[in-house]
Amino acid sequence: MSISTSQYNKMVNKRDLWRKKTGKSKAENRYRRKENKRFKRERDQYRQDLKIARQEIDALQAQQTALPARVINDKATLVYIVLRLYIVARISFRGIARILPVLSSYLGLTVKAPCTQTVINWVNRYAIARMQGFHTPLEGMAACLFPKGYILILDASIGLGRGKILTLLALDIEHYIKNPMNAPTLKQVKCIAVSVSHSWTGETIASLLEKVIAQLGKPQGYLKDGGTDLGKAVRLLNEKGIGSVSIDDISHYTANLLKHEYSKHPSFDIFTSTCGKVSKNLKQTILACLAPPKMGTKAKFMNVYRLFTWANNLLAQSPRGRAAKGSLLHKLRGSMDRLPECKSFINDFLLDASPLITCQTLLKNKGMSQQSLSECLPIINSIPNAYIRENFINWMEQQLKTAVTLGMDQHGLPVCSDCIESLFGVAKRHGTGEVKDANRIAARIPTLCGEPTWQDAESVLKISVREQEEYMGSLASLTRQRRNVLNNTGRLEEIAEDEKKPDFEVILGSKSGQNNRIITNKTMPYENDAVLCC
């Protein structure tokens, strides 16, 4: 009996469907078997890992049980921890007093955690130990600070309360030999003098420098910004025959070059005012994350490169073409004000400033040497502005001559004073209240340089309350004036009486400017790789 064509086709179709169905089922079953094997294999591995982990935990617990628990029962260790929290971790006085009770059980503290005032007293005594406990050896202090000599970094802060703070920091002239590819930081400098005055002139700065030279010896050079008062002080010392070479800070010099060329540019005021309007338009909106960086009212050109970089990046977010109404691009364009009109000015500025910033970073990390000069020249030659290009090359050649004079042309001469700017920034906000008191800030500046040692902690405990009061008590305090005058029995005349008190001044290893005496407790003021003089 023959099968018709239609029946045959039906059988073929059914067979093909059955084959597909069985093939799919086989594939699914095969996948399930593989997954089950993988699950079992991973399960067995997890069980094995858990078993090993439990064995390790049991071993550690047995080891901890056998070892004696760490117990901190001496006050010197507690002082050391407090100093580290304040200086390294940058925790406030009240924060330290709150943290230690919480961590006491974990640290094994058996002594009572200090209160806020005790923390303040320990930090003040640490500053006393650092500055007054250092005795001058017969061979001179300069060799004790750094064996090969030091660079003196000097600068004065802006007005704080009733005075300005002049700070002198010592930096090892061989900094880049011991710290290659690292710009100087607060850890590598040593505070050698701090003084407060209503105003600083070339004569008063030179007078303080003479005291420092008489006590510590003459530095190899002075690293300073372009301030006329600092420059005059160095010239006065040179006229007296006790001067040294002068090194111009690279950050301030590049800022002055940009200021000379762009501060009077007709588009600069338009650009800065537009940035302010853009900031106002973007804040409190969905685009608030695109607001411009904050710029200080003083020394604008020190950080103005950040503002131009922000503007260039913001304009890059607005490509050509029409934006849909209500879109983020439409909102962004509505907030830009006149910023697109400044695009050409922004590009011109970045063409001049970007090579400067690149070389500035290189010289900060390597110092001025023959090698760093050869690396910077091709970068600087790409600057379109002839004035900026030629003057910066002249500055580099002048600093290289200074490096040759000091024998540092192969290793690198420090040309960056950012560490003292950082010091002022930290000192103004760390450990201060709402009323910024120059004398109180100056008294704690020595604590922010270097790192505390165990010997420092022991020296802090040797300083008595009377010695601290003699060192700190006679200072004119804005906080004390406010408290005394605004109470019910206060008198305005008390402010005039405080004006007669001397401002704070202290030089490393010399008698205090407040009490005219030397603390007899010796200390190791700074770690030195060579000789430690105490």
C-alpha positions in Angstrom: 0.0 0.0 0.0 1.6 3.2 -1.1 1.8 6.4 1.0 0.5 9.6 -0.5 2.8 12.6 -0.8 0.9 14.6 1.6 1.0 11.9 4.3 4.8 11.6 3.7 5.3 15.3 4.2 3.4 15.2 7.4 5.5 12.4 8.7 8.7 14.2 7.8 7.5 17.4 9.5 6.6 15.5 12.7 10.0 13.8 12.6 11.8 17.1 12.3 9.8 18.6 15.1 10.6 15.6 17.3 14.3 15.8 16.5 14.4 19.5 17.4 12.5 18.9 20.6 14.7 16.0 21.7 17.8 18.0 20.8 16.7 20.9 22.9 15.8 18.6 25.8 19.2 17.0 25.6 21.0 20.4 25.5 19.0 21.5 28.6 19.7 18.3 30.4 23.4 18.5 29.5 23.5 22.1 30.8 21.8 21.1 34.1 24.2 18.3 34.6 27.2 20.6 34.1 25.7 23.3 36.4 25.0 20.7 39.1 28.6 19.5 38.9 29.8 23.0 39.1 27.6 23.8 42.1 28.8 20.6 43.9 32.4 21.5 43.1 32.1 25.0 44.4 30.1 23.8 47.5 32.9 21.4 48.3 35.5 24.1 47.9 33.5 26.5 50.1 33.3 23.8 52.7 37.0 23.2 52.6 37.7 27.0 52.7 35.4 27.3 55.7 37.1 24.5 57.5 40.5 26.0 56.9 39.3 29.5 58.0 37.9 28.1 61.2 41.2 26.4 61.9 43.1 29.6 61.3 40.6 31.5 63.6 41.0 29.0 66.3 44.8 29.2 66.0 44.8 33.0 66.2 42.5 32.9 69.2 44.7 30.5 70.9 47.7 32.7 70.1 46.0 35.8 71.4 45.1 34.0 74.6 48.6 32.9 75.1 50.1 36.4 74.5 49.7 39.1 77.1 47.2 41.9 76.1 48.7 45.2 75.1 48.3 47.6 78.0 49.1 51.3 77.9 49.6 52.4 81.4 52.1 55.2 81.2 51.3 58.8 80.5 54.1 59.4 78.0 52.5 56.9 75.6 49.2 58.7 76.0 50.8 62.0 75.3 52.5 60.6 72.2 49.2 59.3 70.9 47.5 62.7 71.5 50.3 64.5 69.6 50.1 62.1 66.7 46.3 62.5 66.5 46.7 66.3 66.5 49.6 66.7 64.2 49.4 63.7 61.8 45.7 62.9 61.8 44.7 66.7 62.1 42.0 66.0 64.7 40.8 68.9 66.8 41.3 69.3 70.5 37.7 68.4 71.3 37.8 65.5 68.8 40.8 63.9 70.5 39.1 64.2 73.9 36.0 62.4 72.5 37.9 59.8 70.5 40.2 58.5 73.2 37.5 57.3 75.6 35.9 55.4 72.7 39.2 53.7 71.7 40.4 53.2 75.3 39.3 49.5 75.4 40.9 48.8 72.0 44.1 50.6 72.8 44.4 49.1 76.2 44.4 52.4 78.0 44.5 52.1 81.7 45.2 55.8 82.4 42.4 58.3 82.3 41.7 59.9 78.9 42.5 63.6 78.9 39.9 66.4 78.7 40.0 69.1 76.0 42.0 71.6 78.1 44.6 68.9 78.9 45.0 68.2 75.2 45.5 71.9 74.6 48.1 72.1 77.4 50.0 69.1 76.0 50.2 70.6 72.5 51.3 74.0 73.9 54.0 72.3 76.0 55.1 70.3 72.9 55.7 73.6 71.1 57.7 74.9 74.1 59.8 71.7 74.2 60.4 72.0 70.4 61.6 75.6 70.5 63.2 76.2 73.9 64.6 72.8 74.8 67.1 72.9 72.0 70.6 74.0 73.1 73.2 75.3 70.8 76.3 73.2 70.6 79.8 74.7 70.4 80.2 73.9 66.7 77.1 75.9 65.8 73.5 75.2 65.3 73.6 75.1 61.5 75.6 71.9 61.4 73.2 70.4 63.9 70.1 71.3 61.9 71.4 69.8 58.6 75.0 68.7 58.1 75.5 70.3 54.7 73.6 73.5 55.5 70.0 74.6 55.1 67.8 76.8 52.9 65.8 79.4 54.9 62.1 79.6 53.8 60.4 82.8 55.0 57.0 84.3 54.6 54.5 86.4 56.4 50.8 85.4 56.7 47.9 87.8 56.1 46.6 89.8 59.0 45.0 87.7 61.7 43.4 89.7 64.5 46.0 92.2 65.7 49.0 91.0 63.9 50.8 89.2 61.1 52.8 86.1 61.6 56.3 85.9 60.1 57.6 82.3 60.1 61.1 81.0 59.2 61.5 77.3 58.2 64.8 75.4 57.6 65.0 73.0 54.7 67.9 70.6 54.1 69.9 71.8 51.1 70.3 68.1 50.1 66.5 67.6 50.2 66.4 66.1 46.7 69.3 63.8 47.4 67.5 62.3 50.4 64.0 62.6 48.9 64.2 62.2 45.1 61.1 63.2 43.1 59.4 64.6 46.2 58.6 68.2 46.8 59.3 69.6 50.3 56.5 69.0 52.8 55.9 69.9 56.4 57.6 66.6 57.5 60.9 67.7 56.0 61.1 71.3 57.3 62.1 72.6 60.8 60.5 75.7 62.3 63.4 77.9 63.6 61.6 81.1 64.3 58.1 82.6 64.7 57.2 86.2 65.4 54.1 88.3 65.4 53.9 92.0 64.6 51.3 94.6 63.6 53.1 95.0 60.3 56.3 93.7 58.7 58.8 95.9 56.8 62.2 95.2 55.3 63.9 96.6 58.4 61.9 94.6 60.9 62.3 91.3 58.9 66.1 91.9 58.6 66.3 92.5 62.4 64.6 89.1 63.0 66.9 87.4 60.5 70.0 88.9 62.3 68.8 87.3 65.5 68.3 84.0 63.8 71.7 84.1 62.1 73.4 85.0 65.4 71.7 82.0 67.0 71.7 79.4 64.2 74.3 80.5 61.8 74.0 81.8 58.2 71.8 79.8 55.8 72.9 78.8 52.4 70.1 80.7 50.8 66.8 82.4 51.2 63.7 80.9 49.5 60.9 83.5 49.4 58.1 84.9 47.3 58.2 88.1 45.3 57.3 90.4 48.2 59.2 93.7 48.3 59.5 93.6 52.1 61.2 90.2 52.0 63.4 91.2 49.2 64.5 94.4 51.0 65.3 92.4 54.1 67.7 90.1 52.1 69.3 93.2 50.5 69.9 94.8 53.9 71.6 91.6 55.1 73.8 91.5 52.0 74.8 95.1 52.7 75.9 94.2 56.2 77.9 91.2 54.8 75.8 88.5 56.4 73.5 87.8 53.5 73.2 84.7 51.3 71.9 84.0 47.8 68.2 84.6 47.1 65.9 82.0 45.5 62.6 83.1 44.0 59.6 80.8 44.6 58.4 79.3 41.4 54.7 79.4 42.2 54.7 83.2 42.9 57.0 83.9 39.9 54.7 82.1 37.4 51.7 83.8 39.0 53.3 87.2 38.6 54.1 86.4 34.9 50.5 85.6 34.2 49.3 88.6 36.2 51.5 90.9 34.2 50.1 89.7 30.9 46.4 89.0 31.7 45.4 91.2 34.7 44.8 94.2 32.4 43.4 92.2 29.5 40.0 93.6 28.5 38.5 90.1 28.6 39.8 89.2 32.1 37.3 91.2 34.0 34.5 89.9 31.8 35.6 86.3 32.3 35.9 86.6 36.1 32.5 88.3 36.5 30.9 85.8 34.1 32.3 82.9 36.3 30.6 84.5 39.3 27.3 84.7 37.4 27.6 81.1 36.2 28.3 80.0 39.8 25.1 81.7 40.9 23.1 80.2 38.1 24.3 76.6 38.6 24.0 76.4 42.4 20.8 75.1 43.9 20.1 73.4 40.5 20.5 69.9 39.1 23.7 71.1 37.5 25.2 72.3 40.9 28.1 69.8 40.4 29.4 71.9 37.5 29.8 75.1 39.6 33.2 76.8 39.3 35.9 76.3 42.0 36.2 79.0 44.7 38.8 81.7 44.1 40.2 83.9 46.9 40.0 87.6 46.7 43.8 87.9 47.2 46.5 86.3 45.1 44.0 85.4 42.4 46.7 84.3 39.9 48.1 81.7 42.3 45.1 79.4 41.5 43.5 81.1 38.5 44.6 78.2 36.3 42.0 76.0 38.0 39.3 78.5 37.0 40.3 78.6 33.3 40.6 74.8 33.2 37.1 74.5 34.6 35.7 77.0 32.1 37.4 75.1 29.2 36.0 71.8 30.4 32.5 73.3 30.9 32.5 74.7 27.3 33.4 71.3 26.0 30.1 69.9 27.4 28.2 72.2 25.1 28.9 71.1 21.5 27.5 72.8 18.4 23.9 72.2 17.4 20.5 72.9 18.8 19.6 71.6 22.2 16.2 70.1 22.9 14.0 72.4 25.1 14.1 71.3 28.7 17.1 69.1 28.3 20.2 69.3 30.5 22.2 70.8 27.7 19.5 73.5 27.2 19.7 74.3 31.0 23.5 74.4 30.9 23.5 76.8 28.0 21.0 79.0 29.8 23.4 79.2 32.8 26.6 80.0 30.9 25.9 83.7 30.5 28.7 85.3 28.5 31.2 82.4 29.0 31.0 81.2 25.3 32.2 84.7 24.3 35.4 84.2 26.3 36.3 80.9 24.6 39.1 82.5 22.5 40.5 84.2 25.6 40.4 81.0 27.6 42.2 79.1 24.9 44.9 81.8 24.7 45.4 81.7 28.5 45.7 77.9 28.6 48.2 77.9 25.8 50.5 80.1 27.9 49.7 78.7 31.3 49.6 75.0 30.7 53.4 74.7 29.9 54.1 76.8 33.0 52.1 74.6 35.2 53.8 71.5 33.7 57.3 72.9 34.3 56.2 74.1 37.8 55.2 70.6 38.8 58.4 69.1 37.4 60.7 71.6 39.2 58.8 71.2 42.5 59.4 67.5 42.4 62.9 67.5 41.0 64.4 70.9 42.0 66.4 73.1 39.7 69.3 71.2 38.1 70.9 70.8 34.7 68.6 67.8 33.9 65.4 69.5 35.0 66.3 72.6 32.9 66.9 70.5 29.8 63.5 68.9 30.4 61.7 72.2 30.8 63.1 74.1 27.9 61.2 72.2 25.1 58.0 72.7 27.1 58.5 76.4 27.7 59.5 77.0 24.1 55.9 76.0 23.1 54.5 79.1 24.9 53.1 81.6 22.3 53.5 84.7 24.5 57.1 86.0 24.1 57.1 87.9 27.4 56.1 84.9 29.5 58.4 82.5 27.5 61.6 84.6 27.7 61.1 85.7 31.3 60.6 82.2 32.6 63.6 81.0 30.7 65.6 83.8 32.3 64.3 82.8 35.7 65.4 79.2 35.2 68.8 80.2 34.1 69.2 82.5 37.1 68.1 79.8 39.5 70.5 77.4 37.8 73.4 79.8 38.5 72.4 79.9 42.1 72.3 76.1 42.1 75.8 76.0 40.6 77.0 78.4 43.3 75.6 76.1 46.1 76.9 73.0 44.3 73.4 71.6 43.8 73.2 71.9 40.0 73.5 68.1 39.6 71.1 67.1 42.4 68.5 69.8 42.5 68.0 73.1 44.3 64.7 73.6 46.1 62.7 76.4 44.4 59.3 75.8 46.0 58.0 77.3 49.2 54.5 75.6 49.1 55.3 74.0 52.5 55.1 77.4 54.3 51.9 78.3 52.5 50.5 74.9 53.6 51.7 75.6 57.1 49.8 78.9 57.3 46.7 77.2 55.9 46.7 74.4 58.5 47.6 76.7 61.4 44.7 79.1 60.6 42.0 76.4 60.8 43.5 73.6 63.0 43.1 74.1 66.7 41.6 77.6 66.4 38.2 78.9 67.2 35.9 81.4 65.5 38.2 84.3 66.6 41.5 83.9 64.8 44.2 85.0 67.2 47.6 85.6 65.6 49.6 85.1 68.9 47.9 81.8 69.8 48.3 80.5 66.2 52.0 81.5 66.2 52.6 79.7 69.5 51.4 76.4 68.0 53.1 76.7 64.5 56.2 74.8 65.7 54.1 71.7 66.4 53.0 71.4 62.8 56.5 70.9 61.4 58.1 67.5 61.5 56.6 64.6 63.5 56.6 64.0 67.2 58.9 61.5 68.8 58.7 59.5 72.1 61.3 61.8 73.6 59.1 64.7 72.8 56.2 63.1 74.7 58.5 62.6 77.7 59.7 66.3 77.5 56.1 67.5 77.5 55.5 65.9 80.9 58.6 67.5 82.3 57.3 71.0 81.6 55.4 72.4 84.6 52.2 74.5 84.7 54.2 77.5 85.8 56.6 77.3 82.9 53.7 77.1 80.5 51.9 80.1 82.1 55.1 82.1 81.8 55.4 81.1 78.2 51.8 81.6 77.2 50.1 83.6 79.9 51.4 87.0 79.0 50.2 86.8 75.4 47.5 89.2 74.4 44.5 87.0 73.5 41.6 88.1 71.4 39.5 85.4 73.0 40.3 86.5 76.5 39.6 90.2 75.6 36.2 89.2 74.2 35.4 87.2 77.3 36.5 89.9 79.7 34.9 92.9 77.9 31.5 91.4 77.0 30.7 90.1 80.5 28.9 92.3 83.0 32.0 93.7 84.6 34.1 94.2 81.5 35.8 97.4 80.5 36.9 98.6 77.1 40.1 100.0 78.7 41.3 96.4 79.1 41.8 96.2 75.3 44.1 99.1 75.4 46.0 97.6 78.3 46.6 94.4 76.3 48.0 96.5 73.5 51.0 97.2 75.7 51.9 93.5 76.0 54.6 92.2 73.6 53.7 90.1 70.7 54.8 86.5 70.5 58.3 85.8 69.3 60.5 82.7 69.6 63.7 81.5 68.0 64.9 77.9 68.1 67.3 77.3 71.0 67.2 80.9 72.3 65.5 82.6 75.2 61.8 83.1 74.8 60.6 86.5 73.6 58.0 86.3 76.4 59.8 85.3 79.5 63.5 85.7 78.6 64.5 82.3 80.0 65.4 78.9 78.7 63.5 75.7 79.6 66.1 73.3 81.0 64.3 70.1 79.8 66.2 68.8 76.8 64.4 67.3 73.9 65.1 65.9 70.4 63.3 68.7 68.4 63.7 67.0 65.0 64.8 63.7 63.6 68.1 64.0 61.8 69.8 61.4 59.7 73.2 62.6 60.8 73.9 64.1 64.3 71.2 64.9 66.8 72.1 67.8 69.0 70.1 68.3 72.2 
